[in-house]
């Protein structure tokens, strides 16, 4: 299958919040790892925010990751043995306190399985991956951040004219994201402007939905897809679409929590029209409007625009 040629391995930073469970976070989200250092209290902050750390000229909030996802936090007398993972995600730099840094491994999104059902802590997991005898739980950083730093109301809603609404309503839209937080945000943005859409939590399912819609001669015109998804990721999904004559004219918008030029460059390489860092409703809606206009003109050209904002 041609997709395999576009499946690149990525780095996964392994770490521990306790002695038993191994967690992982993609290295593209990690800016650096620093030893724990004394923190400055932040008044009226969320209970799991330990304080602020001054790192390389920037004040960064530090979150007790164990407490944030329902595990026992480290004892105060062990903090000096802990580390802070500084991340760059959803346009904000945040530090996560962890007990132990393990190592970095290579992995593929195709090898990730959905998190097992039934355990409460799995709400913060996007999936699991086997590495040797270990079962690594991939942490849903977006979910963690959404509970601690909720998205402002004005970022969830956009305002459009009646003619713009009519334009969007005339072009079928499909949203794809494995994160329940992201799906709710995407859905809220479109519901607010009263524009219908379909949604999928899986790249493979989305591809099947698109193929069936095209076979009914009711194709989707606009796709908004996450990049980082288990199984068929956003890059592979875009590649499959561009190499399928029945789907190739779609306007593809890939969005990611990664504030990375690497992600945007690769998105364009596989045929995406735009790459957005999530989440801002106005940016999303206006990207869709550009897509609807391009589809109507019949001049969808992959990679014509990048709207990365960092």
C-alpha atoms as one frame of an Amber mdcrd trajectory, in Angstrom:
protein
   0.000   0.000   0.000   1.380   3.391  -0.991   0.595   4.868   2.375   3.457
   3.028   3.991   5.943   5.140   2.065   4.668   8.173   3.907   4.611   6.609
   7.363   7.549   8.132   9.232   8.544   7.132  12.725   8.399   9.765  15.423
  10.101  10.196  18.757   8.271   9.341  21.963   9.566  10.520  25.332   8.900
   7.915  28.016   8.505   8.962  31.644   6.986   7.847  34.951   4.497   9.357
  37.367   4.714   6.319  39.644   6.725   3.112  39.805   4.418   1.009  37.649
   2.936   2.854  34.671   5.013   4.181  31.774   3.683   7.252  29.968   4.694
   8.800  26.678   4.511  12.158  24.926   5.601  12.945  21.366   8.983  14.647
  21.241   7.699  17.275  18.791   5.707  18.701  21.706   8.729  18.758  24.025
  10.931  21.845  24.106  13.276  20.719  26.858  13.581  18.776  30.110  14.917
  20.504  33.215  15.477  19.407  36.825  12.903  20.622  39.315  13.704  24.013
  40.783  11.931  26.171  43.368   8.732  27.712  42.067   6.961  31.028  42.528
   3.353  30.750  43.655   0.653  31.851  41.202  -2.316  33.421  43.055  -5.761
  31.946  42.308  -4.333  29.296  40.012  -5.748  25.814  39.453  -4.993  23.413
  42.362  -2.678  21.251  40.207  -0.576  24.244  39.131   2.372  24.121  41.526
   3.691  27.537  40.589   5.780  29.284  37.973   9.331  28.589  36.900  11.618
  31.067  35.164  13.250  29.166  32.304  15.396  30.794  29.628  13.890  34.210
  30.178  10.283  33.011  30.193   7.866  32.479  33.076   6.238  29.068  32.655
   3.456  27.522  34.773   4.375  24.096  36.153   1.644  21.468  36.499   1.755
  18.463  38.809   0.952  15.957  36.070   0.258  13.078  38.445  -2.347  15.095
  40.356  -3.811  16.447  37.110  -4.694  12.979  35.796  -5.769  11.384  39.064
  -2.585   9.791  40.399  -0.936  10.404  43.744   1.322  13.489  43.529   4.974
  13.189  44.547   5.774  13.919  48.182   7.292  17.323  48.842  10.529  15.807
  50.097  10.996  14.046  46.709  10.469  17.076  44.479  14.209  17.675  44.128
  14.448  14.280  42.423  11.740  15.154  39.890  11.953  16.693  36.419   9.924
  19.225  34.471   8.997  18.497  30.849   8.548  21.848  29.101   6.033  21.511
  26.272   4.929  23.745  23.423   1.341  22.821  22.731  -1.702  24.784  21.550
   0.347  27.967  21.429   1.262  27.898  25.090   4.393  26.806  26.870   3.754
  24.745  29.989   5.894  22.605  32.295   4.781  19.182  33.569   6.295  17.790
  36.752   7.126  14.057  36.454   8.867  11.632  38.799  11.327  10.089  36.359
  12.510  10.500  32.774  13.033   7.153  31.082  14.194   7.378  27.459  13.196
   8.300  23.913  11.987   5.633  21.499  10.834   5.648  17.880   7.217   4.778
  17.184   4.600   4.960  14.463   1.020   6.170  14.891  -0.028   3.051  12.987
   1.123   0.895  15.912  -0.987   2.685  18.498  -4.042   0.940  19.898  -7.031
   2.692  21.492  -6.815   2.903  25.295  -8.507  -0.010  27.093 -11.979   0.838
  28.300 -13.069   0.856  31.918 -10.234   2.651  33.702 -11.012   6.187  34.752
  -7.508   7.517  34.117  -7.800   6.562  30.438  -9.750   9.752  29.828  -6.294
  11.322  29.567  -4.926   8.737  27.155  -5.031   8.892  23.350  -3.855   5.303
  23.049  -1.350   2.677  24.117   1.699   1.212  22.449   3.682  -1.916  23.311
   7.409  -1.468  23.707   9.186  -4.644  24.714   7.375  -5.860  27.806   6.042
  -2.396  28.598   2.624  -1.008  27.773   3.106   2.720  27.242   0.146   5.024
  27.745   0.186   8.041  25.414  -0.862  11.103  27.312  -3.572  13.387  25.926
  -1.923  16.720  26.688  -4.799  18.617  25.071  -7.271  16.998  27.461  -5.109
  17.850  30.464  -4.699  21.463  29.386  -8.403  21.865  28.594  -9.292  21.064
  32.199  -6.691  23.414  33.658  -6.743  26.256  31.133 -10.185  26.176  29.447
 -10.434  27.770  26.021 -11.893  31.270  26.228 -15.467  31.617  24.994 -14.494
  34.040  22.212 -12.049  31.474  20.833 -14.807  28.847  20.569 -17.156  31.023
  18.540 -16.836  32.923  15.284 -19.263  35.315  13.627 -20.026  35.123   9.915
 -22.477  36.767   7.531 -25.604  35.106   6.165 -23.963  34.749   2.744 -20.885
  33.102   4.307 -23.153  30.742   6.216 -24.939  29.850   2.993 -21.621  29.202
   1.283 -20.482  26.797   4.000 -23.847  25.041   4.190 -23.634  24.223   0.475
 -20.364  22.301   0.866 -20.370  19.061   2.923 -17.822  19.135   5.744 -16.126
  16.235   7.553 -14.275  16.670  10.857 -11.744  14.049  11.986 -10.000  13.989
  15.358  -9.251  11.278  17.891  -9.318  13.782  20.768 -12.754  14.200  22.349
 -11.738  17.714  23.434 -10.858  18.733  19.890 -14.046  17.177  18.472 -16.160
  19.163  20.939 -14.340  22.378  20.052 -14.676  21.808  16.300 -18.340  20.897
  16.661 -19.054  23.923  18.852 -17.522  26.250  16.265 -19.753  24.933  13.473
 -22.876  24.552  15.603 -22.556  28.190  16.663 -22.773  29.335  13.029 -25.461
  26.714  12.270 -23.447  24.829   9.658 -24.013  21.044   9.378 -21.115  18.591
   9.423 -20.189  14.961   9.938 -17.566  13.801  12.399 -15.222  10.850  12.833
 -12.736   9.936  15.548 -10.599   7.745  13.306  -8.673   8.317  10.069  -9.544
   4.924   8.594 -13.237   5.409   9.368 -13.108   8.889   7.830 -11.565   7.554
   4.627 -14.323   4.942   4.405 -16.972   7.646   4.962 -15.474   9.768   2.186
 -15.277   6.872  -0.263 -18.903   5.888   0.398 -20.094   9.496   0.061 -18.251
   9.825  -3.263 -19.799   6.555  -4.476 -23.253   8.033  -3.724 -22.243  11.096
  -5.743 -22.523  13.150  -2.534 -18.822  13.829  -1.878 -17.433  15.871   0.974
 -15.890  19.129  -0.192 -13.982  20.123   2.943 -12.013  17.950   5.359 -10.679
  19.177   8.689  -8.389  16.543  10.188  -6.051  16.208  13.106  -2.498  15.177
  12.256  -1.699  13.004  15.252  -4.112  10.059  15.241  -3.690   6.335  15.929
  -3.874   4.078  12.882  -4.239   6.276   9.802  -2.849   9.669  10.786  -3.621
  13.002   9.160  -0.611  12.902   6.848  -1.529   9.463   5.537  -5.171  10.436
   5.219  -4.222  13.470   3.102  -1.939  11.300   0.958  -4.714   8.760   0.387
  -7.167  11.499  -0.589  -4.815  13.162  -3.066  -4.105   9.800  -4.701  -7.779
   8.884  -5.091  -9.285  10.552  -8.200 -12.760  10.501  -6.623 -11.559  12.390
  -3.537  -8.640  14.439  -4.809 -10.573  17.694  -5.300 -11.384  18.064  -1.587
 -10.043  21.050   0.301  -7.838  19.655   3.057  -7.226  21.470   6.328  -4.875
  19.695   8.717  -4.743  20.980  12.270  -2.396  20.148  15.076  -1.529  21.144
  18.603   2.138  21.212  17.563   3.568  24.706  17.162   6.075  23.352  14.676
   7.154  24.389  11.176   8.064  20.734  10.605   4.423  19.714  10.936   3.269
  22.392   8.500   5.921  21.608   5.897   5.043  17.939   5.944   1.319  18.726
   5.776   1.914  20.569   2.506   4.139  17.792   1.190   1.279  15.295   1.439
  -1.189  17.653  -0.236  -2.908  19.672   2.493  -4.157  23.099   1.475  -3.745
  24.577   4.926  -2.197  23.748   8.271  -3.601  25.294  11.447  -2.462  25.125
  15.021  -5.565  24.328  17.034  -7.693  25.889  18.342  -9.296  29.185  17.252
 -12.818  29.166  15.846 -12.356  32.256  13.675  -9.252  30.809  12.013 -11.009
  27.499  11.462 -14.194  29.006   9.983 -12.261  31.322   7.689 -10.103  28.429
   6.502 -13.309  26.556   5.650 -14.652  29.609   3.822 -11.466  29.741   1.746
 -11.977  26.058   1.030 -15.575  26.544  -0.081 -14.526  29.376  -2.389 -11.737
  27.287  -3.914 -14.046  24.323  -4.450 -16.599  26.539  -6.179 -13.896  27.937
  -8.461 -12.549  24.452  -9.112  -8.989  25.566  -8.416  -8.053  23.580  -5.313
  -4.283  23.417  -5.378  -2.612  21.411  -2.585  -0.371  23.401  -0.326  -1.404
  26.872  -1.468  -1.751  28.360   1.989  -0.336  28.009   5.435  -1.953  29.646
   8.422   0.455  28.462  11.099   0.566  30.928  13.971   2.987  30.553  16.803
